[in-house]
């Protein structure tokens, strides 16, 4: 639509004194002074202990921000009619910074939104600059606020925007450096959280009264108005084998009790155990009776105590903690063997999972010091209109629907076992580094956006939530935005995330996702084999190592063709869509999977422990030769001639794997990819696929496109006829359809891959 802009510069009254350098701390880096903060992203806000809270404004806003409400209402009409309004806010950056540091909530939001887009730092002469990459802009002019209405469709996300944005500007600063907020008029259509949730100066940590009110509000909203989250009928779930009875409000002790066919709501704790020097409180054969008699609050490590207090505040009577509810340190591992297969149900049936995301061990606690007032959206009058102002989402939040609970600075997100807990939990209350985060099937948000992340993409962009909806068969109740969504793609994305996390014991690879696998199998009605699915085995075989593993021995836990056989991150990126559509790219198989032989290894744990599965395949074996002195390292061999330009992206699964006369290597073409992308925009792949299939008969490919053939590299097993093990994966590039047909439709052989 056409847009008319009207530049109206308005100067509100009331300017503060110049900034005293003692009000902030800076960090010298070379010749520049940057405010300290996260690595690569400094922050002008100091630590909580250095806040000068005695000078904070009681009304929460500085005179400059209050004066915005006194400006003519006609400017609000101009903004609604797509005219741009520019308002002078502070005369200098120093006065603006002082106002934020002294507690003006709107100035806090503006400053944080600015730092979200660029670095604010000083040169040796203490002049302020904004820096973004190699660009910099001097902040030696007045601070201005630009109000504009934005109406558009976000590309690749199918999200329609119609909102009023506030941009913070200074002088000739480039638009890419501008801070950005979103403004919502307070009217009958705006549903705010209860007044008790709004922070005050006493809201100094994530366990404050206001924080508890937010937890209650999110939980109450979910249980009362989210049909997708109300699973399991009206009856409470069956309690696990053992749970902790937390007592009521005011209790000072708890005790370990037996579930014994009781049906009650209970919470689960997701936490890091820490290293051997900081093990959590355990239940052992020797301490079991003592735990059942009672555990005083002062005996609990801080993380456990914080979780118990949350349960008491929320009225949840029982709490499950793995180290206390499963008997540990048994030489027979009898209790672990019984309880591990039930782990998926324990988290899946939980009323609420409490995640201590920022704690590296049980002594660090759930609650973190922070000032809630600088996170929470601001209520302010603008041009006579009462408004709710919140920060613009980051690209990660906007495109990945990530409200920062998966930040790498949260130790819990580095643990592989935790992924299963995150996917299966019905509701999660996450205690992150400096904020509370809420996740359920219907909403994923944080204190930064208490009513939901603006511009939230379709569910298919949030793989954990999407997988949660699949395994609990509630996809129909939640809008995915794409009827062509591929469920297996969610699994492949999960495998990528899972294998990049840490496991204390690498042989836990299959048990750590057994709960997800069991529910996924029930949902999609498919058979599971060593981390892969029979219904999409062709794609499942084509994982590749993100970095080659150092060990050269195959593990006993999984066959060579399974990603669970390696101790490194794996990827499927070459075969999955780069967008947020939960699809993998269209392919044509070049082999047939005849059978999967998968004898059970543990009757009690069919989805975990180990797998001795093997594959029977029918395909074409292409001899290859390895040459470590060439860049590609692997070449097709045809009539004694090497084709150096054919094989790309070969990465062996392990170092020091070499062919020999007794155990030669072969390239096994698995599929050809029909890439439908043209200049970054998806097209219809069916004509290319049809043309390729036709070329196999006629020898003519009308599109003459170069295709990519995805292959396994396999090695003959000595003294076992037609038996092979996987060495790695590779791609045969720059091939037209007719060439692929000639290459891959030679004599086919039936082989077994172990």
LUMTORSE-332228 format. One record per residue: y, x, z of N, C-alpha, C in turn. Coordinates in steps of 0.05 Angstrom, whole numbers, plus 5000, padded with zeros to 4 digits. Layout:
N
YXZYXZYXZ/...
END
This chain:
754
497650175000500050005000502550185000/504650084989507150234989508350245016/509650465023510850495050513750585048/515450445062518250525063518750655090/520150865090520751005115523751005120/524350945146527150945154527451145177/528851365172529151565193531451495211/530851415235532851345255532651525278/534651695283534551895305536051785329/534651755351535851625375535651825397/537751845413537852045434537951915461/535651895476535751775502537151955522/538151835543539651995562537852125583/538952305598537452425621535952665613/536952905618535653155612535253305638/532853435641532253585665533353865664/533154005687534054285688532254465673/533154715668531654915653529154985669/527055065654524455135666524555405680/523655405704523255665719520555775712/520456035704517956155696515856155718/516756125743514756115764513155855764/514055665748512555405747509955425731/509755625714507355645698506255935700/503655955692502456215691501856275662/502256525653501556605626499656845626/498256875604496257085602497057265579/497457525584498357705563496057775545/496357735519494357805499495757965477/495558225478497058395459499958375465/501558295445504458265449505257975454/503257795456503957515461502957435488/504257235499503457125525502456835521/499956795526498756535521497956405548/498256145549497456005573494456015576/493456055601490556075605489255805602/486755815594485155565590482455635580/481255455564478655505553478855735533/476555875529476556095510477355985482/479356115471480356035444482155785445/482555675468484255435470485655435497/487855575499489255595525490555325533/491255305557492555065567494955135585/497154995581499455045598499154925626/497154755629496754645656495254845673/496354915696495055105714492654975729/491255135745489155035762490254825781/488454655791489354435809490754545834/489854775844490954875869493954965865/494755015841497555115836499454885829/498454645827500254425820502354375842/504754345834506854295854507153985857/505153875871504953585873507253475890/508453635907510653535923513053455907/513253555882515553495866514953285845/512553165846511852965826513352705830/513852565808515252315809513552095820/514551925838513051705849512551495827/514451455809514151245789512451345765/511851605764510051705744511351785717/513951715713515251775688517951915693/518652095676521252225678523452045666/526052105671528151935661528151905630/527352125616527252115587525251905578/522851905590520851715582521551425590/522751395613523651125622525751015603/527451195592529651095575528651005548/526051075541524950975515524650675516/524350555539524050265541526650115537/528950255540531550125538532650125510/531150265491532150275464531750005450/533349945429533249675417530549585407/529849335412527249225403526949225373/529249235359529149225329527549465318/527549685334526149925325523049875325/522149715344519349645345518649475320/520449295312520049145287519949325263/521749535263521749715240519149865238/518049955261515450105261513249915250/513249665259511149485250511349435220/513749465209514149425180513949695165/512549885177511850135165514350315159/516350285176518550475175518350675197/519050915191518751135210521151145229/520751165255522851195274522551455289/524651625289524651885303526551875326/525551935350527151925374527352195387/529752275395530052525410529052485439/527352665448526052615474527052815495/526853075491527953275509529553475492/531753575504533453755489532054025484/530354115503529054375500526154355507/524554545498521754555505521454605535/523254765546523154835575523354585592/525254405586525454165602523153975599/522053965574519753805569517353905585/516954175585514654285600514954245630/517454275640517954225668517253935675/517953755659517453475664514453415666/512953545648510053505648508853625673/509753865680508554005704509453875730/511553715729512353575753511353285754/509653215735508152965739508952725722/510552765701511152535683508552485667/507352255670504752215657504952215627/507052095616507352095587507752375576/509452535590509852805581507252965583/505652915603503053045606501352985581/501252725573499652645550500652775525/503352785522504552905498503853205497/504153335519503553625520500653685513/498853525525495953575520495253505491/496453305480495853235452496953455434/499153585441500253805426498354045427/497454105451495554335454492854285441/492254035435489853965421489854065393/492254095381492554175353493454455349/494654585368495654855365495854995392/496455255391496855415415499855435421/500655385445503355405454503555665470/505155855461505256115474508056235471/508456465484511056595484510856875472/513056965460513157235450514157415473/514357675470515157855492517957785503/519557645487522257565497522157295511/519757195516519356935529520456695514/520456725487521156495470518656345463/518756075464516355925460515855885430/513255905422512355865395509855685395/509555535373506955405368505555565347/502955625351501455785333498855645324/498355645298495955525287494955715265/492755855271491756055252493856275249/494756325225496656535220499556425219/499756165222502456035221503556025249/506256045251507556005277510255865272/511155715292513755575290515155605317/517655685315519255715340519955445352/519655425378520255175392522955195405/525055235388527755285398529555055391/528454825385530054585378529254365398/530454135395529853915414527053805408/525853675428523253545425523753265414/522353185393522652925381520052775381/520252505382517852335380518152175355/516152185338516152025313514251795316/515251545312513551305314512951215285/510451165279509751065253507250895254/507050695237504650535235502850645213/500350685220498450795201496350585194/495950535169493950345160492350465137/489750525142488150655121485150635129/483450725111480550735116479851035118/478551105140477751385143475451455125/475651665109473551735090470951795104/468751725091465951775100465151625125/467051485138466451365164466451065164/467650945142467850655141469250535165/471350675174472950585196475750515186/476650265192479250175183481250205205/483450345200485550385220487850205214/488950105236491549975235492750015262/494350225266495250295292497950425291/499350425314501850565316501450835329/502351045315501951315324504551435333/504351615353506751765363506152055358/507952185343507652475337509752625352/509052845364511053015378511753245360/514353275356515453475337517453655350/517953875337520054055347521054225323/523654185316524754345294523254315268/522754545255521354545229518354595232/517254515254514454555259512754395238/510754525225509054395205507554155217/507053945201505753705211503053765224/501553965214498954025225499054105254/501354205264501654285291502554065310/503253835299504353625315502253505333/503153445358501353295376501353005367/499352855375499052585365497852395386/499152165391498151965409497851705394/496351515406496051245395497251045415/498750855404500150665421499050375416/498150245437497249965435499049785450/500249575437501849385452500149225472/501149185496499749035516500148735510/497948605501498148315496495548185504/495247935496492847785504490247905493/490448055471488048165459487248435471/488948545489488348805501487048775528/484548855530483048835554483049095570/484649105591484849355607482749345629/482249585640480449605663481949525688/480549455710481849365734483849565745/485849455760487949615771486949835788/484649795802483549995820482750255805/482350235779481450465764483750655758/486150565759488450725751488950945771/489151195762489351425780492051445794/491951565817494351635832494251935837/496152045852496152325858493752405876/492552205889490152265906487652275890/487852205864485452215847485052505838/484052665856483952955851481153055844/479052885843476452975834474952745823/472652805810471052595797469452425816/469852465842468552295862470652135878/473152115869475251975883474751675883/476451525898476251235899476651115871/478751225857479251115830476951175812/475651415815473351485798471051295803/470551235829468451045836469050765824/471550685824472250435811471650435782/472150655768471550675739468550655735/466950785752464050775749463150475752/464250335772463450055776464349885753/466749945742467749785720466049815695/465350065688463650115665460849995668/459750025692457049915697457149615697/459149495709459349205709459749095681/461449225665461949145638459349155621/457849375625455349405610453349195617/452849155643450748965651451548675645/454148615643454948335638455448265609/456148465593457048395566455848575543/453748725549452448885528449548785524/449148605506446348505502444448725495/445348925480443549135471442549305494/444049305517443249465540441549315560/441449055557439948885576437048855568/435549075570432749075562430949005586/428448925578426448885599426448615613/427848425602427848165614429448155640/428947945656430447905680429348055704/426848125703425548265726426448555727/426948665751427448955753424949105744/425349365738423049525729421149605752/418749685744416949795764417950065773/417950105800418850365810416950585803/417850835799416051055794414151105818/412351285815410351345836411651395863/413751565863415251625887418251605880/419851505898422751495895424051555922/426651615921428151655945429651405953/429151305976430651075987433251185998/435551125985438051255993439451126016/438550886024439850746046442450616035/443750476052446150336044448650496049/451050366044453550496050453750576080/454650816085454850906112452351036123/450151036107447751176115448151476116/446651616133446951906134444252046129/442351896120439752016113438351836092/436251956080434651816060431751896064/429951776049427151856053425551806027/423451956024421651926001419651706006/419451515988417651285991415951255967/413751115969411951045947412850805932/412550805905413350575890411550335895/408950375896406950175904407449895892/407649885865407849635851410449475858/412449615869414949485875416649475850/418149255847420049235825422949235836/424349445830427049475840428649645820/431249605819432949785803433050055816/432950265800433250535811434850705792/435950925802437451115786435751365783/436351525763435051785759437252005759/436552245767438352465766437552665745/439352735727438852935707440453185716/439053405720440453635732439153895724/440554115727439454385722438154495748/435854605745434554715769435754985776/436855135757437855395762435755615761/436455865766434556075764432856095790/431156295791429256305813430656345840/433156445840434556495865435956245876/435956025859437455785868435755535862/433255545868431455315864432455075881/432154835871433054595886431154535909/431854345925430054255947427554135934/425254215944422654135932421053965951/419253815939417053695954414453835947/413053935966410554075962408453935979/405954025976403853905993404453936023/405754156030406354216058408754046068/410653976050413053836059413053536053/410853436040410753156031411152966055/409653006077409952836100412752846112/413853086113416553116124418652966107/418352976080420252826063419952526067/417552436072417152146076418252046103/418352226122419552156148422552126146/423852276129426752266125427952526118/430252516104431752756096434652696104/435752856122438552826130440352906107/442652776105444552846084445253136083/445553266107446353546107444053726097/441653626095439453786085439453786054/440753596042440753566013442653766000/441853905978443754065964445953885952/448254005946450653845940450253655916/448853745895448353575872446753325880/444753365896443053135905444652945923/446253065941447852895959449952735944/451252865924453252715908451952485893/449552525882448052315868447252085888/446452155912445751955932448251795939/450551925941453051785948453851595925/453451675901454051495878452351255879/449751285884447951055886448850865908/449550975931450450805953452950645946/454850785932457350645924456750425903/454850475885454250285864452250075872/451150095896449249895905446449925893/445750175885443050225875441450345897/439250215905437750285929435950525927/435150595902433150805899434051015878/433151265882433951485865431451655860/431051725834428751905827429852175820/428952385834429652665828427052815824/426752945801424153065794423053255815/424753435826423853635845422853525871/423853285878423053155903420952935899/420852815875418952595871416452675857/416252925846413753035836413053265854/410553275863409653495881409653755866/411053955876411454205863409654425875/409354635859407954885869405054835877/403754655863400854615867399354805849/397354935859395855125842394354965821/393554725827392054555807393954415788/396554395794398554255778397653955775/396053855794394953585791397153375789/399053385807401153175807402853195782/403553435774405053475749403553355725/400953405724399353305701399453005701/399452875724399552585726402352475719/404452605728407152505726408552575699/407952805688409252895663409052685641/406752565635406552365614408252115619/408952075645410451835652413551885651/414352135645417152205647418852025629/417851975605419451805587419951535599/417951415611418251145623420151155648/419951375663421651405687424651385679/425451535658428251535649428851285633/426851195617427350955600427650705616/426350675639426550435655428650455676/429950685679432050725699434450545694/435550435715437950265713440350435705/440450685715442650865709441651155713/442451335694441951615697444551755705/444451905727446752055736446352345727/448052445710447752705698449852905710/448853115723450553325734450953535713/452553465692452753625668454053895673/455953915692457454165695456154355716/453954265728452754435750450554595739/450654865744448555045735446055035753/446454935777444154905796444854685816/443054635835443354405853445454445874/446554695877448554745898451354685889/451754645863454554615852455554335852/453854135855454853865858455553725832/455753465833456653295811459653295808/461053265831463953225830465453485825/467653455809469353685802472253625808/473653825817476553795822478053775796/479853585795481653545772483653335779/485753315764487753105768487252885748/486352655757485752435739488152335724/490552365736492952255724493652395698/492752645694493452775668491352715647/489152575654487152495635487552215625/488352045644488351755640490551665620/490051475603492251365586494551265603/496851245590499351185604500350905597/501350765616502650515611505650565611/507050485589509850555586511250335569/513850295575515350105558516650265536/516250175511517350295487518850085471/521450125468523149935453522849645464/522649625491522449365503519649245504/517749395493514949295491513149455510/511749305528509849445546507449545529/506849805532504849925515502850095531/500550135519498450295530498250535511/498750785521498751015503496451205511/494951275491492651455495492651675474/491151885479491052115461489552045435/490352165414488952145388486352295391/484052195381481552335384481552595368/480052795378479653045364477852985340/477553185322475853145299472953105308/472153255329469453225339468952955350/470852845364470652565375470652365352/472352415332472752215311470452205292/469352445285467152455265464352465278/464152585302461552605315461152415338/463252265345463152075367462252215393/463452445398462652605421464952605442/464552465464466652455485466552695504/465652925494465753185508463653225529/461753035532459653085551457653295541/457653345514455853545503457253815499/459453855512460954105510459154335519/459054565504457354785512458054895540/460454835550461154925577459654765599/458254555591456654395610453854505610/452954645630450254775630447954585624/448154335632445954155628445354115599/447354145581446854095553445454325539/444954545554443454765543440454745549/439654545565436954525573435354335554/433054425545431554265525430354005538/429354025562428153785575430153565577/432753635580434853435584435253255560/434653355536435153195512433552935514/431052945523429452705526430752515546/431852625567433152455587435552315575/437052465559439452355546438852135526/436652165511435951975491434751725503/433051755523431551525533433051365554/434951475568436351335589437851095578/437650865592438950625583442050655586/442850765609445650815614445951085627/447951235620448451505631451251525642/451551605667454151675679454151975681/455852105666455752395663458152515677/457552705695459652845710460153115695/462153115677462653345661464653535676/465653725661467253935674469753825688/471153635675473553535688473953235684/471753095678472052805674469352665675/469552405678467152235677466652145649/464152135641463452045614461351825617/461651615601459751395601458351375574/455651335575454151295550452151065554/452050885535450050675534449650605505/447850415499447350345471449850235457/451650115473453949975461456550125462/456750335479459250475482458850755491/460350935480460351215488463251305492/464051365517466851415522467251585547/469751625554470351795578472951695591/473651835613476251755626478551805607/478251985589480452035569480951785553/478751635546478951385531477351175547/478351075569476650895586475750635573/477050555551476350305538474850365512/474050615507472550685483474150885466/472651065453473951265436475151135411/477851185407479051075383477651185358/477651025336476551105311473551165312/472251045332469351105335467951045310/466451245299464951195274462551015279/461250945257458850785260456750925277/454950775288452950885306451351115294/451051105268449351315255450451595258/453051625266454151885270453452005297/452551835316451851925343448851925345/447552155339444652155336443152085362/444152175385442752115410442751815415/445051685411445251395415443551245394/443651345369442151205348439151225354/438251465361435451505368434651335392/436451315411435951135434435450845425/437050755406436850475396434250445380/433450655366430950635351428550625369/428350805388425950815405425750575424/427950445429427950205446428049955429/427849985403427749755384430049555388/432449675391434849505394436849555372/435849675350437649725327438849475316/437349255316438349005305440748905320/440848975346443048875363445549035362/445449265348447649445347448349505318/450849495311451749535284451549825276/449949895256449650175247451450235224/452250035209454050085187452650175162/450050195162448650295138445750175138/445249995120442649875119440550065108/441450285095439550475083438950705103/439650675128439150885148436250965148/435751225149433051325150432351405178/430351285190429751335218428651615222/427151725202426051985205428252195206/430452145193432752335194433752365222/433652145238434452165266432652365281/430052355274428152535287428752825279/429252875253429753145244432253255257/434353085259436753175273436253245302/434553075315433853125343432353395345/430453455327429053705327430953945326/432953915308434954135306436354185333/437253965345438653985371436754085393/434353985393432354065414431654355413/431054455389430154735387432454935392/434954845392437155025398437655045428/436254885444436554895473434555075486/434855125512433255315527430955185541/428655325540426355245555425455475573/424955415598424055625616421255715607/419555525599416855575590416655475561/416355655542416255575514413955385508/411755395523409555215518410154925526/412554875537413454605542414654465518/414554605495415954495471415154205465/412554155463411653885457411853695481/411053785506411453605529414253515533/416253685527419053625533420253395517/418853325494419753095479417552895476/415452915492413252725489414052435494/415952395513416852125518418251995494/419952155481421252055457419252005435/417352195431415352165410413651915414/412851855439411251615444412751365437/415251345445416751095439417451085409/417951315397418651315368416151225352/413751305360411351225346410950925348/411450815372411250525376413250365359/415650485356417750345341417350355311/416550585300416250605270413450565261/411550525280408650475273407650705255/407850945265406951185250405351365268/403851545256402251735272403752005274/403452135297404952375305403052605305/403952825293402253065292403853315297/403653425321404953685328407953685322/409253465327412153455323413053345297/411153275279411753165253410552885250/411352735230410452465226409152435199/406852295199405252255175406852115153/408551935161410151775141412251935127/413052165137415052335123414252625126/411652675122410652945126411853145106/412453055081413553235061416153365070/417953205080420453315091419853465117/418153355134417653475160416653765158/415153825136414154105133416354305127/418654205117420554395105422754475125/422054505150423854635169424054925162/426255045170426455335167427755455192/426855695199427955825223430855895219/432455835239435255925238435556215242/433756335258433556625260430656695265/429756915254426856975254426057055282/423756945291422657015317421557295318/421857425341421057695344417957725347/416757525361413857555365412357505339/410057635336408557615311405957455315/405257375339402857235344403356935343/401656785329401856495329401156385356/402656185364402156065390399855865388/398555825410396255635411397155355413/399755305419400555035425400854855400/401154975376401654815352400754965327/400054825305399254955280401655095268/401155285249403255445237405255275222/404455045212406254885196408154705213/407854725239409554565257411854735268/414154615270416454755281415954835310/414054695324413454755352411955015355/411155145332409655395334411555635337/414155605334416055825335417855795359/418856015369420556015393423456075385/424555925366427255965357428355695345/430955675342432055435330431155395302/430755145294429955085266431954885255/431954865228433954695215432654545191/433754305186433054145163435454095145/437654245150440254175138440154145108/438454305094438454295065437454025054/436153875071434953625062436153375075/438153415093439453185106442253155095/443252915095445952865087447953005105/450053105093452153235108454053035121/453752785113455552585124454452455149/455652225157454852095182453251845175/451451865155449951635145447051635153/446051825168443351835177441351805154/441751955133439951955110439152235103/436752275092436252525079436452485049/436852705034437352685006434852604991/435152464968432852364953431152604942/428552574944426752784934424452664918/423052834903420552764890418452954900/416252864912414153044922412853194899/412053444905410553604885407853674895/407053554918404253594928403353324940/400753304945399653074957398453154984/399052995005397853035031395352865032/393052995031390452855030389752745058/390052915078389152835105390453005126/390752905150391553055173389353035194/388153265200385953265220387153355246/387153185266388553235291386853145315/384953315323383353245346384953235372/384453035389386053015414385353255432/387453355445387053585464387353495493/388553265498388753165526389052865525/387052725536387052435535389352315550/390252435572392452335588395152395576/395252585557397852675547397652705517/397252485502396752515473399152605457/401552585468403952665454405052935463/403653065482404753315492402653535493/403253735509401453965513401054115487/398654105475398054265451397054095429/397054215405395954075381394454275364/392054205356390454375338390054245311/392154105303392053955277391954145254/390754055231390854195206391354005183/392454095161393153935138391253995115/390553785101389153825075391153735053/391853915036393853875015392753924988/393953794968393353854940395853934926/395954174916398454274903397954514886/400154624876400054864859400755114875/399055314874399555564888400655764868/403055864873404356064856404356334870/402956534858402856804871405656924874/406157054897408657184902408157464911/410157634908410057904918412457964935/412058114957414158184975415258454970/417858484970419158744966421458764985/421158915007423158925027425659075019/425559224996427859374987429759214969/428958964962430658784947431958574966/434258474958435758294976434158044982/432957924961431557674965428857714980/427657944976425258014990422657894980/422857684963420457544954420857464925/418757504909418957444880416457294870/416957114851414756984837413457194819/410757174817409257364800407857204779/408457254754407257104732406557304710/403857324704402857504684403757784689/403857864715404558134722407558184722/409257984717412158014715413457884739/415358034752416857924775419257774764/419857544777422257384770424157404794/425857604794427557664817429657444823/430357294802432457094806431456824816/428856794820427756534826428056444855/427256614874426956534902429456594918/430456394931432756414949431956334977/433556414996433356315024430656355037/429256565030426656615043427156745070/426156625091426256735118423556695131/422156905137419556875150419856765178/417756625187417756505213417656715235/416356945229416157165249416557425234/417457625249417757895238414958015233/414958215216412558375211410158225200/410757995186408657865171408557985143/406258075135406058215110403458115095/403658105069401258035053399358285051/396958235044395058445040393158355018/391558545007389558454986387658244996/386958255022385158055034386657795041/389257815046390757575054393357565038/393257495012395657484996397457255003/399857264993401757044997402056874972/402656614977403056434955405556254961/406756164940408955964942407755694936/408155504954407055234950409355034947/410054954922412254764918411654504932/413554404947413254164963414653924952/417253964943418753744932421053854916/422153694898424653754884426753564894/429153674900431353514911433153424888/433853164888435653044869438353004883/440153194879442653194894444652994882/445352774896447152574884450052624889/450852864899453652904906455153024882/457452904877459253004856461953044868/462853284870465553344880465953234908/463853244924464053164952463752864957/463252714935462952424938460152344929/458852184946456052114939455951944914/454052004897453551834874450751724876/449951584855447251464854445351674843/443251734859441351944851439151844832/438851574830436651464815436551554786/438851564771438651654743437651944741/438452124759437452394757434552414763/433652254783430752254790429152134767/430151914754428651794732428551984708/430752124703430852314680428852544685/428752634710426852854716424052764712/423352524722420652424719419952384689/421852284674421352244645420952514631/422352724640422052984628419253104631/417853024652415153124656413253024634/414052794621412352684600413352774573/416052754569417152814542417953104538/418353244560419353524558422353544553/423753314555426653304551427953184575/429853324587431453234610434253174600/434952914598437552844585439952944601/439652974628441953064643442053374644/439853504639439753794639441053914664/440453794687441553894712439754104724/441054294738439454494753438654364779/436154384786435054274810434154494829/433554414854432554594874429754504882/427854694882425154634890424754764918/423954594937423454684964420454744967/419854984979417155084979416455185007/413855195012412755345034411655605024/411855815040410556065034408156075053/405756105041403356095057401656345052/399956415071398356655069395356575073/393656685055390856635056389656745083/388056585096386756675120384156825113/384057065122381757235114379157115123/377257115104374457025108374256725113/376356575105376156285107377056165080/375256075064375855985037377755755036/379755775019381755565015383255485040/383455675059384855625084387255805086/389555695095392055845095393555785120/395455965126397355925148400155955137/402055825150404855835140406056105147/407656215129409156465133412156405135/413156205120415956135121416555925100/419055895093419855705072421755835054/422155725030423955845010424855624991/426655704973427755514953427555664926/426555514906426755614878429055474865/431155624859433655514849433955544819/436255424810437055454782434855384762/433555154767431455064749432054794737/431754764711432054504699429454344703/429654084698427253914703424853994688/425254064662422954144646421654404656/423354594666422254834678420654784703/421654594719420154524744417454404737/417454224717414954114708412954324699/413854514684412154734674411154904697/412854944717412255124739410354994759/410754734764409354604787407054424779/406654374754404454204745402254364732/401754594743399454744734396954644748/394854804747392354724760392854674790/391954444800392354384828389854454844/390254544869388054614886388254464912/385954414924385854294950385654524971/387554524990387554745009387854625037/387154775057387554705085389554895098/391554785111393554955124393254905154/392855125169392355115197394755215213/
END
